Amino acid sequence: MEFNVITGMSGAGKGQALRCLEDDGHFCIDNMPPSLAPKFASLCAEAGLVEKAAMVIDVRGRDFLNQLKPSLEQIVELGHQYKIIFMDADDDVLVQRFKSNRRTHPLEDNGRITDALVEERSLLQPIKEIADFVIDTSKTTLQELREDVLYATNSRREANSLNIRLLSFGFKYGNPIDCDLIFDVRFLPNPFYIGGLSHLSGKDKEVQDFVLSAKVTKEFIEKYMDLIEFLIPNYIREGKSRLVIGIGCTGGRHRSVAIAEKLNAIFMEKGQNVVVEHRDINKDPARRKKDL
C-alpha cells in the first residue's frame, strides 16, 4: 500500500493537494494525529479496498509532531511505503493568503502572523529535511499545483524526468514572473538590423542561421547546456517536477526565439519532456523599431 503524508506551512496549499489526491483515487484524511497513522494503515490494509492513501499532518497537532518519525517507521514495519510531500511558500505570500481568506494561523494566538510563521517553520524544519518532495506554491496556479502533487505521488513516473518549459520573451514587455531561470541573450548578434530579416522571426530558418552561426552563440549554447545538465538531476533530487526557463532579448521576436527553438531541439534529442512558448513573437515589429 502507498501512503502519502502531506505536510508543510499553513496556507501553502495542503488542502488543495489533498483534494487533488482524493480526485486521483486516494483515501484521504485531514489533520491526522501522527500516532494514529499506523492504525490507519492497518485498517486500510485489513479492508483490502485501499491501494493508496493520503493524510495531512501539520502544526494543528503540534503536541504530536514528535511522534511522526516513529509512526512512519511503524508503517514501514507493516510492509507499506510512504512519501512525505512538504508544501511551502514565501512568508509574504502566506501572509497575503491569510489576509485575503480572513483566516487565523493555528499558531497565531492573538499575536502577529509573522511570529506564527517563524514558529511554524522552526517546528516543521525537521520534517522538511526528511521530505521526499518540497513543493513551493508561491507562484503556482491550481493546475500547476495539481501537476506537481500528482508527479510527486506517482510511483510510476520516470526516475529522472523533469518537465521543462522554455519561454522566449522580450525584456521591453516585462519579465515573466513564473520563470525559475532567466537568461539574457541580448549580447548575441541582432538580426533586427539586417536587411531582409527584421520582418521575420526566430522561427524562420534565415534568422536561425544568422543567430546560431555566430561563434559567441555556439559558445553560449555549449556553456548553457553544461549548466543545465548539472542542474537537472539536482532539481529532481530536491523534488522539483517542473523547470521554467526564460530566454529574453529586447523584443522577444528574433534572438530569444531562435535560441529557445535550438534548445528545444537539443532537449528533445536528449529525451527530456519539453515544451516551448514564444510570449512576444507576434508583437508589432514597427513598434519595436520605433522603441529601439
C-alpha positions in Angstrom: 0.0 0.0 0.0 1.2 3.5 -0.8 0.9 6.3 1.8 1.5 9.9 1.2 2.0 12.3 4.0 1.1 15.9 3.1 2.6 18.5 5.5 4.1 21.9 5.4 3.3 25.5 6.1 -0.2 26.7 6.8 -1.6 28.5 3.7 0.8 26.7 1.4 -1.8 24.6 -0.3 -2.1 21.4 1.8 -5.9 21.3 1.4 -5.7 21.7 -2.3 -3.1 19.0 -2.5 -5.3 16.6 -0.5 -8.2 17.3 -2.8 -6.0 16.6 -5.8 -5.1 13.2 -4.3 -8.7 12.5 -3.5 -9.7 13.1 -7.1 -6.8 10.7 -8.0 -8.3 7.9 -6.0 -6.5 8.3 -2.7 -8.4 7.6 0.6 -7.7 10.9 2.4 -7.8 12.2 5.9 -7.1 15.7 7.1 -5.4 16.7 10.4 -4.3 13.1 11.3 -2.5 12.7 14.6 0.8 11.0 13.8 0.3 8.4 16.4 -2.8 7.1 14.7 -1.1 6.8 11.3 0.0 3.1 11.8 -3.5 2.2 13.0 -5.0 3.9 10.0 -2.6 1.9 7.7 -3.6 -1.3 9.4 -7.3 -0.6 8.9 -6.8 0.2 5.3 -4.8 -3.0 4.7 -7.3 -5.1 6.5 -10.2 -3.7 4.5 -8.3 -4.7 1.3 -10.0 -2.0 -0.7 -7.5 0.8 -0.3 -4.4 0.8 -2.5 -3.3 4.4 -1.8 -4.0 6.8 1.0 -3.0 10.3 1.9 -3.1 12.2 5.2 -2.4 15.8 6.2 -0.2 16.1 9.3 0.8 19.7 10.3 1.1 22.1 13.3 -2.5 21.9 14.1 -1.4 18.7 16.0 1.8 20.3 17.2 1.8 18.4 20.5 2.0 15.2 18.4 4.6 16.2 15.8 7.4 14.5 17.6 5.6 11.2 17.1 5.7 11.4 13.3 9.0 9.7 12.6 8.4 6.7 14.9 4.9 6.4 13.4 6.3 6.3 9.9 8.8 3.6 10.9 5.9 1.5 12.1 4.2 1.9 8.7 7.3 0.6 7.1 7.4 -2.3 9.5 3.8 -3.1 8.4 5.2 -3.6 4.9 4.0 -0.3 3.3 5.8 2.6 1.6 5.3 6.2 2.2 6.3 9.6 0.8 6.4 13.0 2.6 5.3 15.9 0.4 6.1 19.3 2.1 4.1 22.3 0.9 5.9 25.6 1.2 5.6 29.2 0.1 7.3 32.6 0.8 6.3 34.3 4.0 4.9 37.4 2.3 2.7 35.1 0.1 1.4 33.2 3.1 0.6 36.5 4.9 -1.4 37.7 1.9 -3.3 34.5 1.7 -4.3 34.6 5.3 -5.4 38.2 4.9 -7.4 37.5 1.8 -9.1 34.4 3.3 -9.6 36.2 6.7 -8.4 33.1 8.5 -6.3 32.8 11.6 -3.0 31.0 11.6 -3.2 28.0 14.0 -0.2 29.3 16.0 -1.2 33.0 16.0 -2.8 33.1 19.5 -3.7 36.8 19.1 -0.1 37.7 18.2 1.4 38.7 14.9 1.1 36.2 12.0 4.7 36.8 11.1 5.7 35.5 14.5 3.5 32.5 14.0 5.2 31.7 10.7 8.6 31.8 12.3 7.5 29.4 15.0 5.9 27.1 12.4 9.0 26.9 10.3 11.0 26.0 13.3 8.6 23.2 14.3 8.5 21.8 10.8 12.1 22.1 9.8 13.0 18.5 11.0 10.1 17.2 8.8 11.1 19.3 5.8 14.7 17.9 6.0 13.4 14.3 5.5 10.7 15.2 3.0 10.8 13.4 -0.4 9.4 16.4 -2.2 9.2 20.1 -1.4 6.6 22.0 -3.5 6.8 25.8 -3.4 3.4 27.2 -4.3 4.5 30.9 -4.1 3.8 31.5 -7.8 1.9 28.3 -8.6 -1.5 28.1 -10.2 -4.0 25.5 -9.1 -3.4 23.5 -12.3 0.4 23.6 -11.7 -0.1 22.6 -8.1 -2.1 19.6 -9.2 0.6 18.6 -11.7 3.3 18.9 -9.1 1.4 16.9 -6.5 0.4 14.1 -8.9 4.0 14.0 -10.1 5.4 13.7 -6.6 3.0 10.9 -5.6 3.0 8.9 -8.9 5.2 5.9 -8.2 5.2 5.1 -12.0 6.8 8.3 -13.0 10.3 8.2 -14.7 13.0 8.4 -12.1 15.0 11.1 -14.0 12.2 13.1 -15.5 11.6 16.8 -15.3 9.1 18.8 -17.2 10.9 21.7 -18.9 9.2 24.8 -20.3 11.2 27.2 -22.5 9.7 30.7 -22.6 11.1 33.3 -25.0 10.2 36.9 -24.2 11.1 40.5 -24.8 12.5 42.5 -21.8 10.8 45.6 -23.1 7.4 43.9 -22.5 8.3 42.9 -18.9 9.9 40.0 -17.2 7.8 36.8 -16.8 7.1 36.1 -13.2 6.9 32.3 -13.3 10.5 31.6 -14.5 12.9 29.6 -12.4 15.8 30.7 -14.5 16.2 33.7 -16.9 18.9 34.1 -19.5 19.5 37.4 -21.2 20.7 36.8 -24.8 20.8 40.5 -25.9 24.6 40.1 -26.3 24.1 37.9 -29.4 24.1 39.4 -32.9 20.8 41.1 -33.6 19.1 40.2 -36.9 16.7 43.1 -36.5 19.2 45.4 -38.1 19.9 43.1 -41.0 18.0 43.8 -44.2 15.5 41.2 -45.1 15.5 39.7 -41.5 13.8 42.3 -39.4 10.3 41.3 -40.6 11.0 37.6 -39.9 11.1 35.8 -36.5 13.4 33.4 -34.8 11.3 30.5 -36.1 12.4 31.3 -39.6 15.5 29.5 -40.9 17.1 32.7 -42.2 17.1 34.2 -38.7 18.1 31.0 -37.0 21.1 30.6 -39.4 22.2 34.2 -38.7 21.9 33.9 -34.9 23.2 30.3 -34.4 26.1 30.6 -36.8 27.9 33.2 -34.6 30.8 32.0 -32.6 29.5 33.6 -29.4 26.2 31.8 -29.8 27.8 28.4 -30.2 29.9 29.1 -27.1 26.8 30.3 -25.1 24.8 27.1 -26.0 27.7 24.9 -25.0 28.2 26.5 -21.7 24.4 26.8 -21.1 23.9 23.0 -21.7 26.7 22.2 -19.3 24.9 24.3 -16.6 21.5 22.8 -17.3 22.8 19.2 -17.3 24.3 19.9 -13.9 21.2 21.5 -12.5 18.5 18.9 -13.7 19.5 15.9 -11.5 19.9 18.3 -8.5 16.5 19.8 -9.1 15.0 16.3 -9.4 16.7 15.3 -6.2 15.1 18.2 -4.4 11.7 17.1 -5.7 11.2 19.7 -8.4 8.9 18.4 -11.2 8.8 21.5 -13.5 11.5 23.9 -14.6 10.5 27.1 -16.4 13.4 28.7 -18.3 13.1 32.2 -19.7 15.1 33.3 -22.7 14.9 37.0 -23.2 16.1 39.5 -25.8 14.9 43.1 -26.5 11.6 42.5 -28.2 11.2 38.7 -27.9 10.9 38.1 -31.7 14.3 37.2 -33.0 17.3 36.1 -30.8 15.3 34.7 -27.9 13.0 32.7 -30.2 15.9 31.3 -32.2 17.7 30.2 -29.0 14.6 28.7 -27.5 13.9 26.7 -30.6 17.5 25.5 -30.7 17.4 24.5 -27.0 14.1 22.8 -27.6 15.6 20.6 -30.3 18.6 19.7 -28.0 16.3 18.8 -25.1 14.2 16.7 -27.4 17.2 14.8 -28.7 18.2 14.1 -25.1 14.7 12.7 -24.4 13.6 15.5 -22.0 10.0 16.4 -21.5 10.0 19.9 -23.0 7.5 22.4 -24.4 8.4 25.8 -25.9 6.3 29.0 -25.8 7.1 32.4 -27.5 5.3 35.0 -25.5 6.1 38.1 -27.5 6.8 36.8 -31.0 3.7 38.4 -32.5 4.2 41.9 -31.1 4.2 44.7 -33.7 7.6 44.9 -35.4 7.0 48.6 -36.3 6.6 49.4 -32.6 9.7 47.5 -31.8 11.7 49.5 -34.4 10.4 52.8 -33.0 11.2 51.8 -29.4 14.7 50.6 -30.3 
